[in-house]
Amino acid sequence: MDQIFTTVSSKGQLVIPIQIREALGIEPGTRIGIRQEGSEVILRPLTQTAARGLIKELCGITAGGPSMTGDLIADRHAEDAKSNW
């Protein structure tokens, strides 16, 4: 998408152009995360679309690491054995 310009109002507000709102699923009431990175301002909409993208981005992030499942099952069996059930 080509660069689009907007102007900050005297109240510090800015309009997000419709092309961007539609592409990102931003609707009235959508929360927007904002942070500064050096001399840039980063806006991140907190929409279902963005949430799905974040989940997809994080999916598999721990792949190849140690699995805790076996340890947790062993701990549960040990607790059951101690409880005299």
ChimeraX attribute file (.defattr): number of C-alpha atoms within 10 A of each C-alpha:
attribute: neighborCount
match mode: 1-to-1
recipient: residues
	/A:1	5
	/A:2	4
	/A:3	4
	/A:4	9
	/A:5	8
	/A:6	9
	/A:7	10
	/A:8	9
	/A:9	9
	/A:10	7
	/A:11	6
	/A:12	7
	/A:13	9
	/A:14	11
	/A:15	11
	/A:16	14
	/A:17	11
	/A:18	11
	/A:19	10
	/A:20	12
	/A:21	14
	/A:22	11
	/A:23	9
	/A:24	16
	/A:25	14
	/A:26	20
	/A:27	12
	/A:28	6
	/A:29	6
	/A:30	12
	/A:31	12
	/A:32	12
	/A:33	10
	/A:34	11
	/A:35	10
	/A:36	9
	/A:37	8
	/A:38	6
	/A:39	6
	/A:40	8
	/A:41	9
	/A:42	11
	/A:43	11
	/A:44	12
	/A:45	18
	/A:46	15
	/A:47	16
	/A:48	13
	/A:49	14
	/A:50	15
	/A:51	12
	/A:52	11
	/A:53	12
	/A:54	11
	/A:55	11
	/A:56	11
	/A:57	10
	/A:58	10
	/A:59	10
	/A:60	9
	/A:61	9
	/A:62	9
	/A:63	8
	/A:64	7
	/A:65	7
	/A:66	7
	/A:67	10
	/A:68	8
	/A:69	9
	/A:70	9
	/A:71	10
	/A:72	11
	/A:73	11
	/A:74	11
	/A:75	12
	/A:76	12
	/A:77	12
	/A:78	11
	/A:79	11
	/A:80	11
	/A:81	10
	/A:82	9
	/A:83	8
	/A:84	6
	/A:85	5
